Amino acid sequence: MRDMDAAHEDDYFARLRELRAAGETEAFGKALREAGFTPLRRFLDAFRHYLRTYGEAECAQASELLKRAKQAVPEPGRMSPSWTYVWREYDGIVRTKAQVFRDVPAADRDGEWQVLLDNPHSNQNIAVYPGLDFLEAAYMFAYFRTELANNEYIRLQKIATVMTLTGADSDGLQPIASL
């Protein structure tokens, strides 16, 4: 049992989820900051995993957990410059996922989804993330939405019909063997 308690002690995200009083958040944040870079990185990774997997029923909880995390570690960029804007990113994910859950009725969420990113004023390729279930597509949509430039757009699309061919298909067009 001791090993399990020690493992839980290192799982700062699980501890964040158990906090109840405001004073606990301050003590938790102090302990996490004092633990150093690696525990904070693991905490942020666990939080990102949670953001990727939570469903509609957990929207309020996700918002509350983010609020507590921001109170506990108000400036994660002091530990690593790459985390300077992590709370802004996570906040964008939480808000956008909530919007997706509001805008897409539960009855319409089955099937295959894709996320498409494009900048029509650029010669860069369109980025498409196909073959997603709704929950993964909602996360990807929210994740990419947080850094979208003014001239870019993002689409969350449900796929109605899919046809997939490969170069090895013998009855279709064949790639040119050599040029």
Secondary structure, 3 states (H helix, E strand, C coil): CHHHHHHHHHCHHHHHHHCCCHHHHHHHHHHHHHHCHHHHHHHHHHHHHHHHHCCHHHHHHHHHHHHHHHHHCCCHHHCCHHHCCHHHHHHHHHHHHHHHHHHCCHHHCCCCEEEEEECCCCCCCCEEEEEECHHHHHHHHHHHHCCCCCCCEEEEEECCCCCCCCCCCCCCCCCCCCC
